[in-house]
Amino acid sequence: MRIIFQDADILVCIKPPRVLSTDEPGGLPDLLRQELNNPNADIRTVHRLDRVVGGLMVLARNAKAASELSRQVREDLFQKEYLAVVHGCPECTSGTFTDLLLRDKARKMTMVVDEPGKGVQEAVLDYVVLATAKGLTKVKIALKTGRTHQIRVQFSSRGMPLVGERKYATLEDLCEIALWSHRIGFYHPTENRWMEFAEQPPADYPWNTL
């Protein structure tokens, strides 16, 4: 476990791919307690990454910090920026994707739909193309909404599935999904000062090709 920053209120770390964000055996809080050698440490999840996605996360270390960070997430004060590598290339070098998404809880999948309705939520993200090579494109993504599987679905629905995607595309990429929590920004829950953290993805395929 890589811990980037910690104090009495928060802990910023790198979540490895294939680790759950939630507090259960083998989940991120559990692994952090092991890293801190303190099985009773108060570590609380306030935002999530998909299980297959790695990168930066902040966790609260007490109830007050958890409440304040959760409020920032709800009120869109919490900033999240991702890096991804997709098959193909967007028509424009930068832009905004806006869709209506419906979550199918039984199938554990999210779908783009045409009309508003029960359970349908708007999903918005901004992207910037960073590099293109050999049919792949590296993009920077700023989430404006936080829907389940949002980035994966919005790019796949436009014929640009993420490299390593298993759920929303039939691909033969022999790698983890190329989606990385690159930057997070938030107000410290007790000191009210703005904090930002940024980390690059590992130098593995496909990141090392662009």
N, C-alpha and C positions, 0 to 999 in steps of 0.2 A: 504494500500500500504506500502510495506517495501522498504525504500530507504537505500541502503547500503553505498553509497558514493555520494557526490556531490561537485562540485566547479563551477567556472564561465563557464567552458567549457563542462563538462560532468555530467551525472547523471547515477548511477548504481543502479538498483532496481531488485526486484523479480516480474516477470510477473505472475499473477495468471492464472491458466487454464481457458479456455473459454473466455479470453479477447483477442481482436485483437491487433496485434502489431502496426497497422497503425493509423494515426491521423484522427480520425472520432469520432462522439459521442459515448461514452462508450469505445473507444479504449485506449490503454495504455497512450499515451501522454495526452489525455483528463483527465484520472484518476489522472495522476501525477500533472496536473495543479490544480485539486481540492485538492489534498493532500498538495500542496504548497500554497493553497489559493491565487492563482494568475492566473486568467483566460486568461491573455495575455502572460504568460510565453512562451518563445521560446524553444520548446522541439521537437526534430526531430528524427525520426526513421532512423537508419543507417543499421540495420540488423533485421531479423525477426525470430520469432518462430511461428510454427503452432498454430492456435487458441486454440487447445485442450492441448497444451504443456505449462508447467510452468517452471519457473526458471530464471536464471540470464540474464539480458539484459543491455546494455549500450546505452544511448541516448545522442545525442548532444544538446547543449544549445545555439548554434549560428551557422551561416552558415559556418564559417571557420572550426570549429570543425567537423561539419557534412561532409564537403568535405574531410578532412584528414582521418576520420574514414572510410568513404566509399571507399577511395583509398586503405586502408589497407585490407578491405574486398575483393575488386576486385583483389588485388595482393597476396592474400592468406597469408598475414601477421597476420591477425586476427585469434586467436586460439579459437576453440570451442570444449568443451568436454562435453559429455552427460552421464547420467546414465539411464539404462533401465532395465526392467524386462520382459523377454520373456518366452513364452511357449516352453518347450523342452530345448535342450542344444547344442551348437556348437560342432562339432567333435573335434576341437582343443581348447585348453585353451586360445589361442590368435591367431590372424590372420588378414587378410585383405580381405574385400569384394570389388570386382570390377565388375561393371555392366554398361550396356548401358541403359539409361532411356529415355522414351518419355513421355512428358506431354500432356494429353488429356484435353485441356482447357474447352471443352464443358461439359465433365463429371466431371471436377475438380479432376482428378485422374492421378497418375503417374504409368507407366508400365515398366517392364523390357522387352527389345527387344533383338533380336539376332544379328541384323545387323545395321551398321551405316546408317544414312539417315537424311532427313530434320527434324530438331528439336530434334534429338537424341543427348544426352550429356553423357559423361562418369561420373560415380559416384564412388567415392572411400572412404572407411572408414576403420579404424583400430579398433579392439575390443580386450578386455581382459576380461576373465571370472573372476568374483569376488567371486561368491557364487552360490551354487546349492542346492535346497531343494524342495521336493514334486512336481517334474516335472516342476519347474520354475528355471530360471537362471538370476542372476543379472550380467549385463555387463557394462563395461566402454567403451565409444565410442569416438574416436577422428575423427572428420570429416576432410577429405582432400579436399572435394568439398562440395558445398552448394546447392544441388538440392532440389526442392520442395518435401517434404514427403520422402526424401532419406532414412533415417534410417528405417522408417516404412515399406517402400517397399522392401528394401534389405533384411531385416530379414523375412518379410512375404513370400517373394518369395522362401525362403529356408526352409519353413515349421516351422518357429519360430516366429509367430506373437507376437507383444508386448501385454502384459496383458492390457486389456481395449481397444484394437483396435476395431474400428467400421467400418472404411472405407475399410480396406484391409484384413479383416477376419470376419467370422461369429462366434462371441464368446458370451458367457453369463457372462462375467466378470462384476460384479456390482461395477465398480470403474472408476475413470478417467484413461486415458491412462498412462501407467507407463513409461513415458519419461520425463526427467528432464534436463534442461540446468544447468549443475553442475559447470562448470568452464569456464571463459572467460579470454583471455589475449590479450593485445593490447598496442601500444605505446600511451601515452598521446598526444592528438592532438596538443598541443602547447608547452609542456615541454619536449617532446621527451623521456620520461622515461617509461620503461616497467612497466605495471600494470597488476596484476592478482587478480581475485576474485573467491572464491569457496564457494558454499553453498550446504548443503545436502537437499535431498527431504524431504517432510513432513513424519512424523512417522505414516503413514496410510497404509492400505493394497494396494498393496502387498509389499511395502517397508519394513514393519515391520516384514515380514516373512523370510527375508534373512539376 
